Amino acid sequence: MNILLDECVDARLANEIVGHVVTTVPQRGWDGMKDGPLLQLAALEFDVFITVDSNLPFQQNLSKFDLRIVILKAPGNRLADLKLLVPQLQRLLPHLTSHTATTISQETT
């Protein structure tokens, strides 16, 4: 899968997501772009958009974008916090549905 990491996600997380092509918003030159136009561009080239912006589904009509959106919900946006969510992300990636957002948070044991 081609995955795009939002600019609010630590770019080093790309190294933790294996078996997929992971690009960041700044690498594409799209930093500073508003969410709507960003998601339109992302849908043309990417399968999955990963963000930590939990408000995104309330601010955008996701049915307009042929894109799987993942919201990482961790105690903080630090790389150490986000890395804990990667195993769950890796398991869910093949099962995500386009035009929707899936929130991934720390699993309870």
N, CA, C and O atoms as a MOPAC input file, in Angstrom:
PM7 MOZYME 1SCF
protein

 N      0.83500 1    -1.18400 1     0.00000 1
 C      0.00000 1     0.00000 1     0.00000 1
 C      0.87700 1     1.24300 1     0.00000 1
 O      1.97700 1     1.24600 1     0.55300 1
 N      0.37700 1     2.28100 1    -0.62100 1
 C      1.03500 1     3.58100 1    -0.57100 1
 C      0.40000 1     4.36800 1     0.57300 1
 O     -0.81000 1     4.59100 1     0.59100 1
 N      1.22200 1     4.78000 1     1.51300 1
 C      0.74600 1     5.43700 1     2.72400 1
 C      1.31500 1     6.84300 1     2.80300 1
 O      2.49600 1     7.06400 1     2.53300 1
 N      0.46100 1     7.79200 1     3.17700 1
 C      0.88100 1     9.17700 1     3.38100 1
 C      0.73500 1     9.53000 1     4.85400 1
 O     -0.34100 1     9.38100 1     5.43200 1
 N      1.82100 1     9.99900 1     5.45800 1
 C      1.79200 1    10.46200 1     6.85100 1
 C      1.54100 1    11.95600 1     6.87700 1
 O      2.23000 1    12.71800 1     6.20000 1
 N      0.56500 1    12.37300 1     7.65000 1
 C      0.24900 1    13.78700 1     7.82900 1
 C      1.44800 1    14.50400 1     8.44700 1
 O      2.28500 1    13.87600 1     9.09600 1
 N      1.52800 1    15.80800 1     8.24600 1
 C      2.66800 1    16.56200 1     8.77000 1
 C      2.67200 1    16.61700 1    10.29600 1
 O      3.70400 1    16.92700 1    10.89100 1
 N      1.54500 1    16.32600 1    10.94100 1
 C      1.49000 1    16.33200 1    12.40200 1
 C      1.98100 1    15.01000 1    12.99900 1
 O      2.04300 1    14.86700 1    14.22000 1
 N      2.32600 1    14.05100 1    12.14900 1
 C      2.85400 1    12.76000 1    12.59700 1
 C      4.37200 1    12.79600 1    12.44100 1
 O      4.88500 1    13.20300 1    11.39900 1
 N      5.08000 1    12.37100 1    13.47300 1
 C      6.54400 1    12.32900 1    13.42600 1
 C      6.98100 1    11.51300 1    12.20600 1
 O      6.61800 1    10.34400 1    12.07400 1
 N      7.74800 1    12.12300 1    11.33300 1
 C      8.17100 1    11.49300 1    10.07300 1
 C      8.96000 1    10.20900 1    10.30400 1
 O      8.98700 1     9.33500 1     9.43800 1
 N      9.59700 1    10.09200 1    11.45500 1
 C     10.37200 1     8.88100 1    11.74100 1
 C      9.48800 1     7.64700 1    11.89100 1
 O      9.97800 1     6.51800 1    11.84900 1
 N      8.19100 1     7.86100 1    12.06400 1
 C      7.27200 1     6.72800 1    12.15600 1
 C      7.26000 1     5.93800 1    10.84600 1
 O      6.96700 1     4.74200 1    10.84800 1
 N      7.57200 1     6.58700 1     9.74600 1
 C      7.61100 1     5.91000 1     8.43500 1
 C      8.54600 1     4.70800 1     8.46300 1
 O      8.27800 1     3.69900 1     7.81200 1
 N      9.63200 1     4.80700 1     9.20600 1
 C     10.59400 1     3.70600 1     9.29000 1
 C     10.04500 1     2.50500 1    10.04300 1
 O     10.57100 1     1.40100 1     9.90600 1
 N      9.00400 1     2.69800 1    10.83000 1
 C      8.42800 1     1.63300 1    11.64100 1
 C      7.34700 1     0.84900 1    10.88500 1
 O      6.99600 1    -0.25900 1    11.29000 1
 N      6.82900 1     1.40200 1     9.81500 1
 C      5.74700 1     0.77000 1     9.05500 1
 C      6.39100 1    -0.00800 1     7.90900 1
 O      6.81200 1     0.57400 1     6.90900 1
 N      6.46200 1    -1.32100 1     8.06600 1
 C      7.19700 1    -2.14700 1     7.10500 1
 C      6.25300 1    -2.78700 1     6.09600 1
 O      5.07700 1    -3.02100 1     6.37300 1
 N      6.80100 1    -3.06000 1     4.92200 1
 C      6.04500 1    -3.73400 1     3.87800 1
 C      5.17000 1    -2.81200 1     3.04100 1
 O      4.37600 1    -3.27500 1     2.22200 1
 N      5.31600 1    -1.50600 1     3.24700 1
 C      4.50800 1    -0.52900 1     2.52000 1
 C      5.40200 1     0.63400 1     2.11100 1
 O      6.47400 1     0.83400 1     2.68300 1
 N      4.96200 1     1.39000 1     1.13100 1
 C      5.67100 1     2.60100 1     0.72800 1
 C      5.07200 1     3.74000 1     1.54800 1
 O      3.88400 1     4.03800 1     1.43100 1
 N      5.90100 1     4.37600 1     2.37900 1
 C      5.41400 1     5.43300 1     3.26600 1
 C      6.09500 1     6.74700 1     2.90900 1
 O      7.32200 1     6.82900 1     2.86000 1
 N      5.29100 1     7.76700 1     2.66200 1
 C      5.75500 1     9.10400 1     2.30400 1
 C      5.13600 1    10.08600 1     3.28300 1
 O      4.05500 1     9.84100 1     3.82000 1
 N      5.81900 1    11.19200 1     3.51400 1
 C      5.26800 1    12.21300 1     4.41000 1
 C      4.73700 1    13.40100 1     3.59600 1
 O      5.15400 1    13.63600 1     2.46200 1
 N      3.81700 1    14.13200 1     4.20100 1
 C      3.27300 1    15.32600 1     3.55200 1
 C      4.39900 1    16.29500 1     3.16600 1
 O      4.40200 1    16.78900 1     2.03800 1
 N      5.36500 1    16.58600 1     4.07100 1
 C      6.45700 1    17.48500 1     3.66200 1
 C      7.29500 1    16.94100 1     2.49200 1
 O      7.76500 1    17.71800 1     1.66100 1
 N      7.48300 1    15.63300 1     2.42300 1
 C      8.24000 1    15.06600 1     1.30100 1
 C      7.54700 1    15.35000 1    -0.03500 1
 O      8.21400 1    15.51300 1    -1.05600 1
 N      6.23800 1    15.40700 1    -0.02800 1
 C      5.47700 1    15.70700 1    -1.24600 1
 C      5.38800 1    17.20500 1    -1.49900 1
 O      4.93500 1    17.62900 1    -2.56200 1
 N      5.82300 1    18.01800 1    -0.51800 1
 C      5.73700 1    19.46700 1    -0.67600 1
 C      4.35600 1    20.00300 1    -0.38200 1
 O      4.00500 1    21.09900 1    -0.82100 1
 N      3.56800 1    19.24000 1     0.35800 1
 C      2.19100 1    19.61000 1     0.64400 1
 C      1.99900 1    20.16500 1     2.05500 1
 O      0.86100 1    20.34200 1     2.49100 1
 N      3.07800 1    20.44100 1     2.77100 1
 C      2.92500 1    20.94200 1     4.14200 1
 C      2.25500 1    22.31400 1     4.13000 1
 O      2.45100 1    23.11800 1     3.21800 1
 N      1.46100 1    22.55300 1     5.17000 1
 C      0.73200 1    23.80800 1     5.28800 1
 C     -0.58800 1    23.82900 1     4.54200 1
 O     -1.33200 1    24.80600 1     4.62500 1
 N     -0.88700 1    22.76600 1     3.81500 1
 C     -2.10700 1    22.69900 1     3.01700 1
 C     -3.31100 1    22.40700 1     3.91700 1
 O     -3.18500 1    21.67200 1     4.89700 1
 N     -4.45700 1    22.96800 1     3.59900 1
 C     -5.69200 1    22.68800 1     4.34100 1
 C     -6.12600 1    21.24300 1     4.07400 1
 O     -5.79700 1    20.66200 1     3.04000 1
 N     -6.87100 1    20.67900 1     5.03100 1
 C     -7.21300 1    19.25800 1     4.97600 1
 C     -7.96900 1    18.84000 1     3.71500 1
 O     -7.63200 1    17.81900 1     3.11600 1
 N     -8.96800 1    19.59000 1     3.30500 1
 C     -9.75600 1    19.20800 1     2.13000 1
 C     -8.90900 1    19.03400 1     0.87300 1
 O     -8.91700 1    17.96000 1     0.27200 1
 N     -8.17700 1    20.07400 1     0.46500 1
 C     -7.31000 1    19.93200 1    -0.71400 1
 C     -6.22500 1    18.86200 1    -0.53200 1
 O     -5.85900 1    18.17500 1    -1.48500 1
 N     -5.72200 1    18.73000 1     0.68700 1
 C     -4.70100 1    17.71400 1     0.95700 1
 C     -5.27100 1    16.31600 1     0.73800 1
 O     -4.63100 1    15.47900 1     0.10100 1
 N     -6.45600 1    16.05900 1     1.25600 1
 C     -7.07000 1    14.74700 1     1.09200 1
 C     -7.41300 1    14.47500 1    -0.37600 1
 O     -7.32400 1    13.33200 1    -0.82600 1
 N     -7.80200 1    15.50700 1    -1.12200 1
 C     -8.07300 1    15.33300 1    -2.55800 1
 C     -6.81700 1    14.88300 1    -3.28800 1
 O     -6.86100 1    13.94600 1    -4.08600 1
 N     -5.70200 1    15.54500 1    -3.01900 1
 C     -4.43900 1    15.15800 1    -3.65600 1
 C     -3.99200 1    13.77800 1    -3.19900 1
 O     -3.54700 1    12.96100 1    -4.00500 1
 N     -4.11200 1    13.52800 1    -1.91200 1
 C     -3.68800 1    12.23400 1    -1.36200 1
 C     -4.46000 1    11.08900 1    -2.00500 1
 O     -3.88400 1    10.04100 1    -2.29700 1
 N     -5.75500 1    11.27600 1    -2.22900 1
 C     -6.58500 1    10.22100 1    -2.80900 1
 C     -6.15400 1     9.84900 1    -4.22300 1
 O     -6.44200 1     8.74400 1    -4.68300 1
 N     -5.47500 1    10.74600 1    -4.91300 1
 C     -5.01800 1    10.46700 1    -6.27500 1
 C     -3.81200 1     9.53400 1    -6.30800 1
 O     -3.61400 1     8.80800 1    -7.28200 1
 N     -3.00300 1     9.55000 1    -5.24200 1
 C     -1.74100 1     8.80000 1    -5.24500 1
 C     -1.59500 1     7.76300 1    -4.14300 1
 O     -0.76800 1     6.85800 1    -4.25100 1
 N     -2.38900 1     7.88400 1    -3.08600 1
 C     -2.17000 1     7.05800 1    -1.90700 1
 C     -3.40700 1     6.23100 1    -1.57100 1
 O     -4.53200 1     6.57300 1    -1.93400 1
 N     -3.15700 1     5.13300 1    -0.86900 1
 C     -4.23400 1     4.26100 1    -0.41000 1
 C     -4.68700 1     4.63400 1     1.00000 1
 O     -5.86500 1     4.52800 1     1.34100 1
 N     -3.71600 1     5.07400 1     1.81400 1
 C     -3.96700 1     5.32400 1     3.23200 1
 C     -3.37200 1     6.67200 1     3.63000 1
 O     -2.27600 1     7.03300 1     3.20200 1
 N     -4.11200 1     7.40500 1     4.45300 1
 C     -3.64300 1     8.66600 1     5.03200 1
 C     -3.64600 1     8.48500 1     6.54100 1
 O     -4.67600 1     8.15200 1     7.12700 1
 N     -2.49400 1     8.70400 1     7.17500 1
 C     -2.36500 1     8.53300 1     8.62500 1
 C     -2.15900 1     9.88600 1     9.28300 1
 O     -1.30600 1    10.67100 1     8.87000 1
 N     -2.95800 1    10.14900 1    10.31900 1
 C     -2.90500 1    11.42400 1    11.03400 1
 C     -3.09000 1    11.18000 1    12.53000 1
 O     -3.42000 1    10.07200 1    12.95300 1
 N     -2.87600 1    12.21400 1    13.31300 1
 C     -3.22000 1    12.18200 1    14.73800 1
 C     -4.36200 1    13.16800 1    15.01000 1
 O     -4.73700 1    13.38800 1    16.16200 1
 N     -4.90200 1    13.75000 1    13.95900 1
 C     -5.97600 1    14.74200 1    14.06600 1
 C     -7.32700 1    14.04500 1    14.23200 1
 O     -7.95700 1    13.66400 1    13.24500 1
 N     -7.76800 1    13.88100 1    15.47500 1
 C     -9.01300 1    13.16000 1    15.74100 1
 C    -10.25300 1    13.95500 1    15.31600 1
 O    -11.35300 1    13.40300 1    15.28800 1
 N    -10.09500 1    15.22600 1    14.99000 1
 C    -11.22400 1    16.04000 1    14.53200 1
 C    -11.48400 1    15.89900 1    13.03100 1
 O    -12.53000 1    16.32500 1    12.54200 1
 N    -10.56000 1    15.31800 1    12.31500 1
 C    -10.66200 1    15.23200 1    10.85500 1
 C    -12.01100 1    14.67200 1    10.36600 1
 O    -12.60000 1    15.25200 1     9.45300 1
 N    -12.52200 1    13.57000 1    10.93700 1
 C    -13.79700 1    13.04400 1    10.44000 1
 C    -14.98500 1    13.99700 1    10.65300 1
 O    -15.99100 1    13.90100 1     9.95000 1
 N    -14.86700 1    14.90100 1    11.61000 1
 C    -15.93700 1    15.84800 1    11.88600 1
 C    -15.81800 1    17.11100 1    11.03000 1
 O    -16.78600 1    17.85400 1    10.86500 1
 N    -14.62300 1    17.34300 1    10.49000 1
 C    -14.37100 1    18.55300 1     9.71400 1
 C    -14.43900 1    18.32100 1     8.20800 1
 O    -14.56000 1    19.27200 1     7.43600 1
 N    -14.36000 1    17.05500 1     7.79100 1
 C    -14.34700 1    16.73300 1     6.36600 1
 C    -15.40600 1    15.67700 1     6.05800 1
 O    -15.69700 1    14.82000 1     6.89300 1
 N    -15.97400 1    15.74100 1     4.87200 1
 C    -16.89400 1    14.71400 1     4.40000 1
 C    -16.04000 1    13.60300 1     3.78700 1
 O    -15.68100 1    13.67100 1     2.61100 1
 N    -15.72000 1    12.60100 1     4.56900 1
 C    -14.78300 1    11.55900 1     4.13800 1
 C    -15.30800 1    10.72200 1     2.98100 1
 O    -14.52400 1    10.07800 1     2.28300 1
 N    -16.61900 1    10.72100 1     2.76400 1
 C    -17.17500 1     9.94300 1     1.66300 1
 C    -16.72400 1    10.49100 1     0.29800 1
 O    -16.84400 1     9.80400 1    -0.71600 1
 N    -16.21100 1    11.71800 1     0.27700 1
 C    -15.73400 1    12.33500 1    -0.97000 1
 C    -14.35100 1    11.84100 1    -1.38600 1
 O    -13.92700 1    12.07700 1    -2.51800 1
 N    -13.64400 1    11.16000 1    -0.48800 1
 C    -12.24400 1    10.81800 1    -0.75400 1
 C    -12.07300 1     9.30200 1    -0.83100 1
 O    -12.40000 1     8.58200 1     0.11300 1
 N    -11.56200 1     8.83000 1    -1.95300 1
 C    -11.28100 1     7.40300 1    -2.11200 1
 C     -9.95900 1     7.10600 1    -1.40900 1
 O     -8.91200 1     6.93700 1    -2.03400 1
 N    -10.05400 1     7.05000 1    -0.10300 1
 C     -8.86300 1     6.98800 1     0.73300 1
 C     -9.24400 1     6.33400 1     2.05700 1
 O    -10.33400 1     6.56100 1     2.58300 1
 N     -8.34900 1     5.53300 1     2.57900 1
 C     -8.52000 1     4.97300 1     3.91500 1
 C     -7.80400 1     5.90400 1     4.87600 1
 O     -6.62700 1     6.20900 1     4.68100 1
 N     -8.48700 1     6.35300 1     5.89600 1
 C     -7.88700 1     7.29500 1     6.83800 1
 C     -7.72200 1     6.61300 1     8.18700 1
 O     -8.64500 1     5.98200 1     8.70100 1
 N     -6.52700 1     6.75300 1     8.74800 1
 C     -6.22900 1     6.18200 1    10.05900 1
 C     -5.87700 1     7.32000 1    11.00300 1
 O     -5.03900 1     8.16900 1    10.70000 1
 N     -6.53100 1     7.31600 1    12.14300 1
 C     -6.23600 1     8.28900 1    13.20100 1
 C     -5.53200 1     7.54800 1    14.31900 1
 O     -6.09000 1     6.62800 1    14.91600 1
 N     -4.29900 1     7.95400 1    14.59900 1
 C     -3.54800 1     7.35900 1    15.69200 1
 C     -3.84200 1     8.13100 1    16.96900 1
 O     -3.61200 1     9.33900 1    17.03700 1
 N     -4.34100 1     7.44700 1    17.96200 1
 C     -4.68700 1     8.09100 1    19.22700 1
 C     -3.79700 1     7.50100 1    20.31500 1
 O     -4.00600 1     6.38200 1    20.78500 1
 N     -2.80300 1     8.28600 1    20.69400 1
 C     -1.83400 1     7.87400 1    21.70800 1
 C     -1.82200 1     8.91800 1    22.81700 1
 O     -2.37600 1    10.00500 1    22.65200 1
 N     -1.19000 1     8.59300 1    23.95200 1
 C     -1.11400 1     9.57900 1    25.03700 1
 C     -0.45400 1    10.89000 1    24.61200 1
 O     -0.72700 1    11.94100 1    25.19200 1
 N      0.40700 1    10.82900 1    23.60800 1
 C      1.07400 1    12.01500 1    23.08500 1
 C      1.47500 1    11.77900 1    21.64300 1
 O      1.28900 1    10.68200 1    21.11700 1
 N      2.02200 1    12.79700 1    20.99900 1
 C      2.43600 1    12.67600 1    19.60400 1
 C      3.91400 1    12.33100 1    19.45800 1
 O      4.46700 1    12.37600 1    18.35900 1
 N      4.54000 1    11.98900 1    20.56500 1
 C      5.96200 1    11.61800 1    20.50200 1
 C      6.11500 1    10.29400 1    19.75200 1
 O      5.20900 1     9.46000 1    19.75200 1
 N      7.25300 1    10.11800 1    19.12600 1
 C      7.52200 1     8.89700 1    18.37600 1
 C      7.35200 1     7.66600 1    19.26000 1
 O      6.77100 1     6.67100 1    18.82700 1
 N      7.84900 1     7.72200 1    20.48200 1
 C      7.75200 1     6.57100 1    21.38800 1
 C      6.30200 1     6.16900 1    21.62100 1
 O      5.99800 1     4.97800 1    21.69500 1
 N      5.40700 1     7.13600 1    21.73700 1
 C      3.98400 1     6.84000 1    21.93400 1
 C      3.36300 1     6.24600 1    20.67800 1
 O      2.61300 1     5.27200 1    20.75400 1
 N      3.67100 1     6.82400 1    19.53300 1
 C      3.08200 1     6.37600 1    18.27000 1
 C      3.58800 1     4.99900 1    17.85400 1
 O      2.84400 1     4.22200 1    17.25600 1
 N      4.83800 1     4.69200 1    18.16200 1
 C      5.41200 1     3.38800 1    17.81000 1
 C      4.63200 1     2.24300 1    18.44700 1
 O      4.56000 1     1.14900 1    17.88800 1
 N      4.05700 1     2.49300 1    19.60400 1
 C      3.28500 1     1.45200 1    20.29600 1
 C      2.04100 1     1.03900 1    19.50300 1
 O      1.51000 1    -0.05300 1    19.70200 1
 N      1.58700 1     1.90400 1    18.61500 1
 C      0.39100 1     1.63500 1    17.82600 1
 C      0.68800 1     0.92300 1    16.50300 1
 O     -0.23100 1     0.45000 1    15.83500 1
 N      1.94800 1     0.84600 1    16.12900 1
 C      2.31400 1     0.28900 1    14.82000 1
 C      1.91900 1    -1.18100 1    14.66000 1
 O      1.41300 1    -1.53700 1    13.59600 1
 N      2.11900 1    -2.05400 1    15.65100 1
 C      1.68800 1    -3.44500 1    15.44100 1
 C      0.19000 1    -3.55900 1    15.12400 1
 O     -0.20700 1    -4.33600 1    14.25600 1
 N     -0.61800 1    -2.79500 1    15.81900 1
 C     -2.06000 1    -2.79600 1    15.56400 1
 C     -2.34800 1    -2.22300 1    14.17200 1
 O     -3.20000 1    -2.74200 1    13.44900 1
 N     -1.64600 1    -1.16500 1    13.80200 1
 C     -1.78500 1    -0.57000 1    12.47200 1
 C     -1.46000 1    -1.59600 1    11.39500 1
 O     -2.21100 1    -1.75000 1    10.43200 1
 N     -0.34800 1    -2.29500 1    11.55700 1
 C      0.07900 1    -3.29400 1    10.57100 1
 C     -0.99000 1    -4.38200 1    10.40400 1
 O     -1.23800 1    -4.83800 1     9.28800 1
 N     -1.61200 1    -4.79400 1    11.49100 1
 C     -2.65500 1    -5.82700 1    11.41500 1
 C     -3.90800 1    -5.32000 1    10.70200 1
 O     -4.55900 1    -6.06900 1     9.97400 1
 N     -4.24500 1    -4.04200 1    10.91500 1
 C     -5.48200 1    -3.49800 1    10.37300 1
 C     -5.37900 1    -3.00600 1     8.92700 1
 O     -6.39000 1    -2.94900 1     8.22800 1
 N     -4.19300 1    -2.65600 1     8.47500 1
 C     -4.04000 1    -2.06200 1     7.14100 1
 C     -4.76200 1    -2.83500 1     6.03000 1
 O     -5.45100 1    -2.21300 1     5.22200 1
 N     -4.63400 1    -4.15400 1     5.95900 1
 C     -5.29500 1    -4.86200 1     4.85500 1
 C     -6.82700 1    -4.86500 1     4.94800 1
 O     -7.50400 1    -5.20200 1     3.97700 1
 N     -7.36500 1    -4.49700 1     6.09300 1
 C     -8.80200 1    -4.59400 1     6.31900 1
 C     -9.51400 1    -3.23900 1     6.34400 1
 O    -10.72300 1    -3.18500 1     6.57000 1
 N     -8.79000 1    -2.15800 1     6.11700 1
 C     -9.38500 1    -0.82500 1     6.18000 1
 C    -10.31300 1    -0.58900 1     4.99000 1
 O    -10.13200 1    -1.16600 1     3.91700 1
 N    -11.30000 1     0.26100 1     5.19900 1
 C    -12.28800 1     0.57800 1     4.18100 1
 C    -12.10000 1     2.01000 1     3.68500 1
 O    -11.88000 1     2.92600 1     4.47800 1
 N    -12.18800 1     2.19500 1     2.37600 1
 C    -12.10000 1     3.53300 1     1.79800 1
 C    -13.27600 1     4.38900 1     2.23500 1
 O    -14.33500 1     3.87800 1     2.59900 1
 N    -13.07100 1     5.70200 1     2.19500 1
 C    -14.10900 1     6.69200 1     2.50400 1
 C    -14.46100 1     6.74500 1     3.98800 1
 O    -15.46200 1     7.35300 1     4.36600 1
 N    -13.65000 1     6.11700 1     4.82400 1
 C    -13.93200 1     6.12300 1     6.26100 1
 C    -12.64700 1     6.36700 1     7.04700 1
 O    -11.53900 1     6.28300 1     6.51500 1
 N    -12.83200 1     6.67000 1     8.32300 1
 C    -11.68800 1     6.83600 1     9.22800 1
 C    -11.73800 1     5.73300 1    10.27100 1
 O    -12.80200 1     5.38200 1    10.78200 1
 N    -10.57000 1     5.19700 1    10.57500 1
 C    -10.42100 1     4.18600 1    11.61100 1
 C     -9.48000 1     4.74400 1    12.66500 1
 O     -8.38100 1     5.19900 1    12.34900 1
 N     -9.91300 1     4.70900 1    13.91400 1
 C     -9.06800 1     5.18000 1    14.99900 1
 C     -8.35200 1     4.00200 1    15.62800 1
 O     -8.96700 1     2.98900 1    15.96000 1
 N     -7.05200 1     4.14500 1    15.78600 1
 C     -6.24900 1     3.12500 1    16.44200 1
 C     -5.70700 1     3.72400 1    17.73200 1
 O     -5.01800 1     4.74400 1    17.72400 1
 N     -6.03000 1     3.07400 1    18.82500 1
 C     -5.54600 1     3.53900 1    20.11700 1
 C     -4.84700 1     2.38200 1    20.82000 1
 O     -4.90800 1     1.23800 1    20.37000 1
 N     -4.20000 1     2.68900 1    21.90200 1
 C     -3.44400 1     1.68200 1    22.63000 1
 C     -4.37700 1     0.57700 1    23.09100 1
 O     -5.41400 1     0.82200 1    23.70700 1
 N     -3.97500 1    -0.65400 1    22.77200 1
 C     -4.77500 1    -1.81000 1    23.15900 1
 C     -4.70100 1    -2.01200 1    24.66100 1
 O     -3.65700 1    -1.80400 1    25.27900 1
 N     -5.79100 1    -2.41000 1    25.22500 1
 C     -5.79000 1    -2.70500 1    26.64500 1
 C     -5.46800 1    -4.17500 1    26.83700 1
 O     -5.87000 1    -5.02200 1    26.04000 1
 N     -4.74900 1    -4.46500 1    27.88600 1
 C     -4.36700 1    -5.86500 1    28.13500 1
 C     -5.05300 1    -6.38000 1    29.36200 1
 O     -4.86200 1    -7.53600 1    29.73700 1

